[in-house]
Amino acid sequence: MSKRDYYEVLGVERSVTEIELKKSFRRLAMKYHPDRCPDDPHAQEKFKEAKEAYEVLSDTQKRSAYDQYGHAAFEGGMGGRGGGAGFGDMGDIFGDIFGDIFGGGGRGRQRRGADLRYIMELDLEEAVFGVERKFDVPTQVNCHHCNGSGSDDGKTVQCKTCQGHGRVRMQNGIFSIQQTCPHCGGSGRAIEKPCKQCHGEGRLEETRTLSVRIPAGVDNGDRIRLTGQGEAGPAGTEPGDLYVEVRVREHAIFQREGNNLYCELPIRFAQAALGAELAVPTLEGEVGITIPLETQTGQQFTLRGRGVKSVRGGRAGDLICRVVVETPVRLTREQRDLLEKLEATFAGSNADEHTPRAKTWVDGVKQFWSRVTS
């Protein structure tokens, strides 16, 4: 599938100014950023596409090459390395743009701590009604000795690699681009005396105990974001986030589909034939249900509002009970005699009146064999 024109991706004319280009990309970044749309792969692809387009068009030299050669300027044979706009570290390209939008700033975007994911298994009742849980997370935290600075005496000096600018210029074929300084991570400062506890990293491995409130109505795959509870970032940067992902265990009685609950209701064939009053379990207690005469296996009964109320709001779903007529087992002699007497009453010309499905099935078999043998 061919790439879309970069100007089209950003929704701008080819004569767009740098300020207008930045505004357009900022609008798309706010709309499609993965932090805002964590469960939407389509939005993440849109964000990646816009990011790639801006990386090219915001650079004067790359924009000039793109205007002249199009996407071919960045493929093999035109001074690029293939794979589209593959120049340098894609995570460090946008500096002030993402500083303005997501809280960084200064000399290019500061790195932050890694996001973490924790799988939390819940019983169905806990997912439906909500629960508060404590859990342990092994992660990296700020060093207690140096308060996350990485410096034993708390002091830093100007980075000698980038001369305090936080960025270095890299040559890539005919293009010259800027990248985040690999020595100071974009801060412009370096440590002379590394902390003896964390060896200048500013972080240590530690297991933390956290608490999370699971809201009522969550389902498999739902995620709860705990801001700032991920791994600690490099010295002077923000920690990442922790995403608690819900996994609901199988239930002994109920199966959930959306906001509805389903269960099987086993009954004796005498109850199915004669009708009965039964107590049906729900997540909030038993509810009476009437089984009418001549109920068949597979027949369903719906209890309105006895399902799940979604975490996203709206009315509660339904509980749908599917009847399963059970064949009795371990019969006594008396029970066998009674069944044999009952079965004898079905003999004769009117037997089909009592087994309508069997008659339909036999007629279908006869029609099938007549077609096969004709």
C-alpha positions as CSV (number, residue, x, y, z in Angstrom):
1,M,0.0,0.0,0.0
2,S,1.6,3.3,-1.1
3,K,2.1,6.1,1.3
4,R,-0.1,9.2,1.4
5,D,1.3,12.5,0.4
6,Y,2.8,14.1,3.6
7,Y,1.0,17.4,3.0
8,E,-2.2,15.6,2.6
9,V,-1.5,13.7,5.9
10,L,-1.1,16.9,7.8
11,G,-4.0,18.6,5.9
12,V,-1.9,21.6,4.7
13,E,-1.0,23.2,1.4
14,R,2.5,22.8,-0.1
15,S,3.1,26.5,0.6
16,V,2.4,26.1,4.3
17,T,4.6,28.1,6.7
18,E,6.5,26.5,9.6
19,I,4.0,28.0,12.1
20,E,1.0,26.6,10.3
21,L,2.7,23.3,9.9
22,K,3.4,23.1,13.6
23,K,-0.2,24.0,14.5
24,S,-1.6,21.3,12.1
25,F,0.6,18.6,13.5
26,R,-0.1,19.7,17.1
27,R,-3.8,19.3,16.4
28,L,-3.4,15.8,15.0
29,A,-1.0,14.8,17.8
30,M,-3.6,15.9,20.4
31,K,-6.3,13.9,18.6
32,Y,-4.4,10.6,17.9
33,H,-1.7,10.3,20.6
34,P,-1.5,6.8,22.0
35,D,-1.9,8.1,25.5
36,R,-5.3,9.5,24.6
37,C,-6.4,6.5,22.5
38,P,-4.6,3.5,24.1
39,D,-7.2,0.9,22.7
40,D,-7.6,2.3,19.2
41,P,-5.0,0.9,16.7
42,H,-6.4,3.0,13.9
43,A,-5.7,6.2,15.9
44,Q,-2.2,5.0,16.7
45,E,-1.5,4.4,13.0
46,K,-2.8,8.0,12.3
47,F,-0.5,9.3,14.9
48,K,2.5,7.5,13.5
49,E,1.7,8.7,10.0
50,A,1.4,12.3,11.1
51,K,4.6,12.0,13.1
52,E,6.5,10.8,10.1
53,A,5.1,13.5,7.9
54,Y,6.0,16.3,10.3
55,E,9.5,14.9,10.8
56,V,10.2,15.4,7.1
57,L,8.3,18.7,6.4
58,S,9.6,20.5,9.5
59,D,13.2,20.0,8.4
60,T,14.2,22.5,5.7
61,Q,16.6,20.2,3.9
62,K,14.4,17.1,4.1
63,R,11.3,19.1,3.0
64,S,13.3,20.4,-0.1
65,A,14.3,16.8,-1.0
66,Y,10.7,15.6,-0.5
67,D,9.3,18.4,-2.7
68,Q,11.7,17.4,-5.5
69,Y,11.7,13.6,-5.3
70,G,8.7,12.7,-3.1
71,H,8.9,9.6,-0.9
72,A,11.7,8.3,-3.2
73,A,14.0,10.8,-1.5
74,F,14.1,8.6,1.6
75,E,14.3,5.2,0.0
76,G,17.4,3.3,-1.1
77,G,19.3,5.1,-3.9
78,M,18.5,8.6,-2.9
79,G,20.8,9.0,0.0
80,G,18.4,7.5,2.6
81,R,18.4,4.2,4.3
82,G,15.0,3.0,3.2
83,G,11.9,2.5,5.3
84,G,10.5,6.0,4.8
85,A,11.6,8.9,6.9
86,G,14.1,6.7,8.9
87,F,16.4,9.4,10.2
88,G,17.8,9.0,13.6
89,D,15.7,8.3,16.7
90,M,12.0,8.8,16.0
91,G,11.4,9.2,19.7
92,D,13.5,12.4,20.0
93,I,12.6,14.2,16.8
94,F,9.9,16.5,17.9
95,G,11.4,18.3,20.9
96,D,9.4,21.5,21.5
97,I,6.2,20.2,19.9
98,F,5.8,17.4,22.4
99,G,7.2,19.6,25.1
100,D,4.3,22.0,24.6
101,I,1.7,19.3,24.4
102,F,2.8,16.7,26.9
103,G,4.7,18.6,29.5
104,G,8.3,18.4,28.3
105,G,10.1,21.4,26.9
106,G,13.4,23.2,26.8
107,R,16.2,21.7,24.7
108,G,14.2,18.9,23.2
109,R,11.9,16.4,24.7
110,Q,13.1,14.8,27.9
111,R,12.8,11.1,28.2
112,R,10.4,9.7,30.7
113,G,10.1,6.5,32.6
114,A,8.7,3.4,30.9
115,D,5.1,2.6,31.1
116,L,4.2,-0.7,32.9
117,R,1.4,-3.2,32.4
118,Y,-0.1,-5.3,35.2
119,I,-2.6,-8.1,34.5
120,M,-5.2,-8.3,37.3
121,E,-7.4,-11.3,37.4
122,L,-10.9,-10.8,38.8
123,D,-13.9,-13.0,39.6
124,L,-17.0,-12.2,37.7
125,E,-18.6,-10.7,40.8
126,E,-15.7,-8.4,41.4
127,A,-15.8,-7.2,37.8
128,V,-19.5,-6.6,37.9
129,F,-19.7,-4.8,41.3
130,G,-16.3,-3.3,41.5
131,V,-13.5,-4.0,44.0
132,E,-10.5,-2.3,45.6
133,R,-7.3,-4.3,45.3
134,K,-3.7,-4.1,46.5
135,F,-1.0,-5.6,44.4
136,D,2.8,-5.7,44.2
137,V,4.7,-4.3,41.3
138,P,8.5,-4.8,40.7
139,T,9.7,-1.6,39.1
140,Q,12.4,1.0,39.1
141,V,12.0,3.9,41.6
142,N,14.0,7.0,42.2
143,C,17.1,6.4,44.3
144,H,16.5,7.4,47.9
145,H,20.2,8.4,48.4
146,C,20.4,10.9,45.6
147,N,16.6,11.6,45.1
148,G,16.8,10.4,41.6
149,S,19.5,12.9,40.5
150,G,22.2,10.2,40.0
151,S,24.7,12.6,41.6
152,D,26.4,11.8,44.9
153,D,26.7,15.4,45.9
154,G,23.6,16.6,44.0
155,K,25.6,18.7,41.6
156,T,25.8,18.6,37.8
157,V,28.0,20.3,35.2
158,Q,27.6,21.3,31.7
159,C,27.6,18.3,29.3
160,K,30.9,18.2,27.3
161,T,29.4,16.3,24.4
162,C,26.7,18.8,23.5
163,Q,28.1,21.8,25.3
164,G,24.9,22.2,27.3
165,H,22.6,22.3,24.3
166,G,21.0,18.9,24.9
167,R,21.2,18.1,21.2
168,V,24.0,17.1,18.8
169,R,24.2,17.4,15.0
170,M,24.5,14.2,13.1
171,Q,25.4,13.7,9.4
172,N,23.3,11.3,7.4
173,G,24.4,11.2,3.8
174,I,23.5,14.6,2.3
175,F,21.4,15.5,5.2
176,S,22.4,17.0,8.5
177,I,20.0,16.5,11.4
178,Q,19.9,17.1,15.1
179,Q,19.4,14.3,17.7
180,T,19.1,14.2,21.5
181,C,22.6,14.1,23.1
182,P,23.3,10.4,23.9
183,H,25.5,11.4,26.9
184,C,23.1,13.6,28.9
185,G,19.8,12.4,27.4
186,G,18.9,16.0,26.3
187,S,19.2,17.7,29.7
188,G,22.5,19.5,28.8
189,R,23.9,18.6,32.2
190,A,26.2,15.7,33.3
191,I,27.2,14.1,36.6
192,E,30.8,14.4,37.9
193,K,30.3,12.3,41.0
194,P,27.9,9.4,40.4
195,C,25.8,8.2,43.3
196,K,27.3,5.2,45.0
197,Q,23.9,3.5,45.5
198,C,22.5,3.7,42.0
199,H,25.9,4.2,40.2
200,G,24.6,7.4,38.5
201,E,21.4,5.9,37.1
202,G,19.2,7.7,39.6
203,R,17.0,4.6,39.8
204,L,16.9,1.4,41.8
205,E,14.9,-1.9,41.5
206,E,12.2,-2.1,44.1
207,T,8.8,-3.8,44.6
208,R,6.1,-1.4,45.5
209,T,2.6,-2.2,46.9
210,L,-0.1,-0.2,45.1
211,S,-3.8,0.1,45.5
212,V,-6.3,0.4,42.7
213,R,-10.1,0.8,42.7
214,I,-11.7,-1.3,40.0
215,P,-14.9,0.3,38.9
216,A,-18.1,-1.7,38.6
217,G,-18.9,-3.1,35.1
218,V,-15.3,-3.6,33.8
219,D,-14.8,-6.4,31.3
220,N,-11.9,-8.4,29.8
221,G,-9.3,-6.1,28.3
222,D,-10.4,-2.9,30.1
223,R,-7.4,-0.9,31.4
224,I,-7.1,1.5,34.3
225,R,-4.3,4.1,34.1
226,L,-2.4,5.0,37.2
227,T,-0.6,8.1,36.2
228,G,3.0,8.4,37.4
229,Q,3.1,4.8,38.9
230,G,5.3,3.3,36.1
231,E,9.0,3.2,36.2
232,A,11.0,6.2,37.3
233,G,12.6,8.1,34.5
234,P,16.2,9.3,34.0
235,A,17.3,12.0,36.4
236,G,15.1,15.0,36.3
237,T,12.3,13.4,34.2
238,E,8.8,12.2,35.0
239,P,8.0,8.6,35.8
240,G,5.9,6.5,33.3
241,D,2.4,5.3,33.9
242,L,1.0,1.9,35.1
243,Y,-1.8,0.3,33.2
244,V,-3.8,-2.3,35.1
245,E,-5.4,-4.6,32.6
246,V,-8.4,-6.7,33.6
247,R,-8.8,-10.4,33.1
248,V,-12.0,-12.0,34.3
249,R,-11.9,-15.6,35.3
250,E,-14.4,-18.1,34.0
251,H,-17.5,-18.4,36.2
252,A,-19.0,-21.7,37.3
253,I,-22.6,-20.6,36.2
254,F,-22.5,-17.5,34.1
255,Q,-20.9,-16.4,30.8
256,R,-20.7,-12.8,29.9
257,E,-21.2,-11.3,26.4
258,G,-21.2,-7.6,26.4
259,N,-23.6,-6.5,29.1
260,N,-25.7,-9.7,29.0
261,L,-25.1,-12.8,31.2
262,Y,-26.0,-16.3,30.0
263,C,-26.5,-19.5,31.9
264,E,-27.9,-23.0,31.4
265,L,-30.9,-24.1,33.4
266,P,-31.1,-27.9,33.8
267,I,-34.6,-29.3,34.5
268,R,-36.1,-32.7,34.7
269,F,-38.2,-33.9,31.8
270,A,-41.3,-34.1,34.0
271,Q,-40.8,-30.4,34.8
272,A,-40.4,-29.6,31.2
273,A,-43.6,-31.6,30.2
274,L,-45.8,-30.5,33.1
275,G,-44.4,-27.0,33.8
276,A,-42.8,-25.9,37.1
277,E,-41.9,-23.0,39.3
278,L,-38.1,-22.7,39.7
279,A,-35.6,-20.5,41.5
280,V,-32.9,-19.1,39.2
281,P,-29.6,-17.8,40.6
282,T,-28.5,-14.3,39.7
283,L,-25.5,-12.2,40.8
284,E,-27.8,-10.4,43.2
285,G,-29.7,-13.5,44.6
286,E,-32.3,-16.0,43.5
287,V,-35.3,-15.0,41.3
288,G,-38.4,-17.1,40.6
289,I,-39.2,-18.2,37.1
290,T,-42.2,-20.1,35.6
291,I,-41.4,-23.0,33.2
292,P,-44.5,-23.4,31.0
293,L,-46.0,-26.7,29.8
294,E,-44.1,-28.6,27.1
295,T,-40.9,-26.6,27.4
296,Q,-38.1,-27.9,25.0
297,T,-34.3,-28.0,25.4
298,G,-32.8,-24.8,24.0
299,Q,-35.8,-22.6,24.9
300,Q,-34.6,-19.3,26.5
301,F,-36.0,-17.2,29.2
302,T,-34.9,-13.6,29.7
303,L,-34.7,-11.8,33.0
304,R,-34.6,-8.1,32.2
305,G,-32.0,-6.0,33.9
306,R,-30.3,-8.9,35.7
307,G,-27.1,-8.7,33.6
308,V,-24.3,-6.2,33.9
309,K,-24.3,-2.4,34.0
310,S,-21.3,-1.4,31.8
311,V,-18.6,0.8,33.3
312,R,-19.3,3.2,30.5
313,G,-22.9,3.7,31.6
314,G,-26.3,2.9,30.2
315,R,-28.9,0.4,31.4
316,A,-28.0,-3.0,32.8
317,G,-28.0,-6.0,30.5
318,D,-30.2,-9.1,30.8
319,L,-29.8,-12.6,32.2
320,I,-30.7,-15.1,29.6
321,C,-31.4,-18.7,30.8
322,R,-31.2,-21.6,28.3
323,V,-33.2,-24.6,29.3
324,V,-31.5,-28.0,29.2
325,V,-33.8,-31.0,29.7
326,E,-31.8,-33.7,31.6
327,T,-32.2,-37.4,31.1
328,P,-32.5,-39.1,34.6
329,V,-29.7,-41.4,35.7
330,R,-29.4,-44.1,38.4
331,L,-33.1,-45.0,38.2
332,T,-34.7,-47.2,40.8
333,R,-36.7,-50.3,39.8
334,E,-39.9,-48.4,40.5
335,Q,-38.9,-45.4,38.4
336,R,-37.9,-47.7,35.5
337,D,-41.3,-49.4,35.7
338,L,-43.1,-46.1,35.6
339,L,-41.1,-44.9,32.6
340,E,-41.8,-48.1,30.7
341,K,-45.5,-47.7,31.4
342,L,-45.3,-44.1,30.2
343,E,-43.4,-45.1,27.0
344,A,-46.0,-47.8,26.3
345,T,-48.7,-45.1,26.1
346,F,-46.8,-43.5,23.2
347,A,-47.3,-46.5,21.0
348,G,-49.9,-46.4,18.2
349,S,-51.0,-44.1,15.5
350,N,-51.0,-41.0,17.6
351,A,-47.4,-41.2,18.8
352,D,-46.3,-38.3,16.5
353,E,-48.6,-35.9,18.4
354,H,-46.4,-36.2,21.4
355,T,-43.0,-35.9,19.6
356,P,-43.4,-33.1,17.0
357,R,-39.6,-32.6,16.6
358,A,-39.0,-36.3,16.1
359,K,-41.7,-36.5,13.4
360,T,-40.1,-33.5,11.6
361,W,-36.7,-35.1,11.8
362,V,-38.0,-38.4,10.4
363,D,-39.7,-36.7,7.6
364,G,-36.5,-34.8,6.8
365,V,-34.5,-38.1,6.7
366,K,-37.0,-39.6,4.3
367,Q,-36.8,-36.6,2.0
368,F,-33.0,-36.7,2.1
369,W,-32.8,-40.4,1.2
370,S,-35.4,-40.0,-1.6
371,R,-33.2,-37.3,-3.2
372,V,-30.1,-39.4,-2.8
373,T,-31.6,-42.5,-4.4
374,S,-33.6,-40.8,-7.1
